[in-house]
Amino acid sequence: MRRVVAAEWPLVCVLAVCAAGVLVVLSEHFRRGTVLFAGGLVLAAGLRALLPSESAGLLVVRGRLVDVITLAALGLGVLLAALVVPPPA
């Protein structure tokens, strides 16, 4: 099991950041948590862009360019939503 987690360290890092963002949202800090979640998606885009396909593990879905553009667009979209949408009352 440790070997699998060690081999998938990029995905584990991204999931940890996104999970932290969800926990912050659940603790009633909507904007902070959503920005943190967006940071996790941008981190995934950066790792996919920088790491070779053999090292990126489960971050590899399609070609490198498609993965990076998709993850970056999702991250920026979530960030934009976090900054534009008013927090719940």
Buried (B, 14 or more C-beta within 10 A) or exposed (E): EEEEEEBBBBBBBBBEBBEBBBEBBEEEBBBBBBBBBBBBBBBBBBBBBEBEEEEBBEBBEEEBEEBBBBBBEBBBEBBEEBEEEEEEE
